[in-house]
C-alpha cells in the first residue's frame, strides 16, 4: 500500500524492494501504523467528560463517578473480563498507563474567561528567529540587556527553566528551574515527572518556575526557556497533554495579576545551542541528575 509513496519519496527504482524503500523513507509498516492509531484513540478517551456514555461503560477507576451502565465492566468477574474482547476492554486496559488527567469543562478554558482574554497586555512572548543567525544574535543581545537591567529591580525575578527527557527508559523526566533576583540566584526547584515528552517536560518546568517565582513576592517575571511552544501551552487551558499543569499556571497567574494590574510576565525564547550562560547552567544541572523510575510509572498523553 505504501510502496508507491516510498518510491516517490526516495526516488528509488521501481524494482527496489518494498521493505527497504519504506525503511529509508521513514514509513512504518501500515499494520503497525494502524495499531498506533488505535492505541492513541484509546488514550483519547481520557479527555472525555464524566457524563459521556463511554465513561459509564469503563471500570470504576476511569468512570469518573458517571451513572453506572447495566453492562459496566465493574460488574464482570475477573474470569469473564479475561474472556471478553473488544474496544471497551482495550480502552480500559490502556488508560492504566496514563498519568494525565483532563478537565474538558474547566472554568479557566471558557471563552472570555481565559487568561490571555483577561490579561492580554500583561503577558508577552519574545520568539527567536532561529533560521537567521543575525536575528538570533540580536535576540540574544536583547535578552542579555533585559537580564542585566532586571538586576537593578528588586521586584523582578528571572526564571530560567529546562526539562530533560532521558534516553534510558528506566529513568524519569527531570525538571529544573533557577530563579534570580538581580544577578544572584535566590532559589531553585527540581523534581521528577515520570515519563513525558520533551514539550511536556518543558511545560512542567515552566509551571514549577512560575509557582516558585510568585511565592517569592515579585511584580515582574522574566521566564527564559528553550521551548517557547511549551510556554504558550502553559497559558492555554484547553485540552492537551499535561492540561492540568496549564490550568494550574493560569490560576496562579490570574490571582497574581488580579492582585496588582501593573504586574507582568515575559516569556523569552533562547536556543539551547547558543549556550547562553544562565541556561547552560540549568542544562548542566538537569543533565547531571538521574532519577530512576519505579515500576508502572505513568506517562503523559503525548509521550504515549
N, C-alpha and C positions, 0 to 999 in steps of 0.2 A: 504493500500500500504506500509506503514511504520511499520506495526505490526511486521513482521519478524525481521527487523533490530532492533526495540526496544527491543524485547525479547532476541536477541543475545547480545545487549549492556548490558542489566540489568541482564541477566541470570535468568529471571523470568520463572515461569511455563507457559506452552502453554495455560493453561486455564485462564491466567491473562487477565483482561480487556485491550483492546487496548489503550483507552484514558489514563488510569493510567500508563501503561508501557511507552507510548510516553512522558508523562509529566516527569516521573522520569529520562528517558534517555535524556531529554532536546531537544526533537524533536518537533517543532511546527507542527500543522496540515498542511497537504500538500496543502490545498487550500489557507491557509494564506502564506505559503512559496512561492507559485506561484504568489500570489498577490504582495509580497515583491519584487520578481524578476522583475515583470512587472513594478512596480513603479521605481525601481532603473534603469531599462533600459530607462525609460522616462527621468530621470535626466542625463543619459549619453549623451543624445542628445546635452546637453550644451557644450560638449567637441568637437563637430564637427566644422570644419572650416566654414567660411561665404559663401563659394562657394558650399557647399553641398546642394543637392537637397532638403533635409528635411528642411533646413533653409528657402528656398524660399516659403515653404508652411505655415510657422508659422506666427503669428501676428507680427506687425511691431516692437514691443518691443524686440522680440527674433530673428528677421530675419537677424540682423547684416548687413543691407544695401545690402542684396543679391538681385539679379534680381527678380522682382515680378513674381509669377506664376499666370496663369489665375484663378486657384482655391484657391488663397491665402485667409487665414482666415480673413484678414482685410476687404475683400470685402463682407463678410457676415454681415447682420444686426444682432442686438442683439437677435431678435426673432428667426432668422434662426440658429444662433450659439447655442442657447439654445436647439434646436431640434436635431441638428447634433450630432451624437455619433461616436466615433472611436478613434484609437490610436493617430492620429494627434491632436485631441481635448484634449485627456488625457495628451499628452506631453506638449501642450501649457499651460494647467492649472497647471501642476506640476512644470514647470520652474519658476513660480512666487514665489515659496517657497525657491528658491536657491539664496544665496548671492554670490556664487563663480562665477568668470569669468575665462575663459581659453584662452590661446594663442597657438593653435596647431603648428604654424609655427614661433614661436619666434626665433629671431637670436641667442639668448643665448642657445637654445636647439639643434642647428645644430651640428652634429658630427665634432669634431675638433675645434669647437668654444665654447665648454662648459668650464665652469670654471675649472673643475678638469682636463680637457685636457690641458689647457694652464698653470695652476699653480699647477701641482701635488706635487711639493716639498715645497709648501708654506702652504698647508692645511693638517692638521694632525688630526687623530681621536685616542682617547685613551679609548677603551672599557673596561668595568669591567666585570670580570667573576663572576657573582652573585651566581653561584651554588657552588663555592668553597670559604668558609669563609677565609681561609688563603690567597688566591689570592686577595680577596676583601680587606682584611686588608693591604696587600702590595700596592694595587692600591690606597687606600685612603691615605696611608702614603706618596706615591709618589706625590699625589695631594697636600697634606699639604706642602711638600717640595717645589713644584713648586709655590704654592700660597705665601709662605713665601719669596722665592727668588725674586718673582716679585716686592716685596715691595722696593727693592733697585734699581729698574729700573723705572725711571720716564717716560719712553717711552712705558711702558707696562700697559695695562688696563685689569683687570679681570672682567668678566661679569658673574653674577650668575642669571639664569633665571628659571622661573616656570610658569605654566599655571594651572588654576583651572576650572574644569567643574562642576557647581553646580548640585545637585540632584533635586533641585526645578526648574520646567520648567519656572517659571516666572522670573528667574534670568539669567543674561548674563554670558558668559565665561569671566574670568578676567585674564589678563596677567601682569606679573611684571618682571622687570629686575633691579638688583642692580649693580652698577659699582664701582669698587675700583681702586684707584691708590695708590700703596703702600699698607698700611694696613688701609687706610682711605677711607670711602665711599664718592665718589665725586659727584655722581649723581644717579638718579633712574628714571625709566619710568613705568607707569602703565596705562592700558587702557582696555576697554571692547571690545569684538569682537562678539557680538551676540550669536548665538548658534553654537557650534563647537565640534568636537570630541576631546579627550584628546591629540592625536597626533597633530591635527591642532592647538590646544591651545599652545602646546609647540613650534610649528613652528612659530606661531605669536610672542611669547615672544622672541625667538631667533632673529627674524627679527628686532624687536624694540631695542633689546640689541645691535646688531651689528651696526645698524644705529646710536645709541647714542654714542657708543664707537668711531666710525670713526669721528663723529663730534667733539670729544674731542682731536683730533690730537695725535695719538699714532702710534707706529711702530709695536707693537706686541699685539695680543688679545688672552686672555685665556678665553674661554667660557665654563662655567660649567653648565650642565643640567642633569636631571634625566631621560631623554629620548633621548638617542643617535640616534635612528632611525629618530627622528624629525630633529636632526642636519644634518644627511645625506640627508634628504629630502630638507633641506634648501639650499643645493648647487646642487640640482638636478632640472633643469628647465623643465624636461619633464612633460607631462600631469599627474597630480594627484590632489587630493583635496588641495585647497589653493595654487595652482600653481603660482599665481601672487605674492605671498609673496616670494616664492623661486626665481622667476625672479628678484624681487627687491634686494634680498640678493646677487644674482650673479652679478648684475650690480654694486652694492655698493662695493663688494669685488674686482671685476675686476678693477674698477677705482683706488681703494686704493692700490692694489698690483702692478698695472702697474706704478703708480707714483714712487714707490720705491721697486725694486725687492727683497730687503733684508727683507721686511716685511713678517709676518707670522701670522697665526691664528691656535690655537689648541683647539679642542673640547674635553672636559673631561666628562666622564660619572661618576655620583655619585648616588648611590642608596639612595632613599629618606628615607628608613627605617634606614639608618646608622646615620641619624640626624646630619650630618656634619654642623657645626655652621653657616657658611655664607648661606648655602642652607636652613637651618632651619629658619633663619631669613626671607628669601624670602617667604618660605612656610607660616609662621605665618602672614606675611604681606598680602599675597594673600587670605588666608582663612578668614581673618577678614574683607574683603571687600565684600560688597553686592551691586550689581548694577542691578536694575530692568530692564527687557527687555520691550521695547514698543510693542504695538500690531503689528502684522505682521512682526516680526523680522526675517530676513533671516537666513539661515543655510548653513553650508558648505556641500560639497558633501558627505563626509564620515559620517557626523552626520545624514544625511537623510538615 
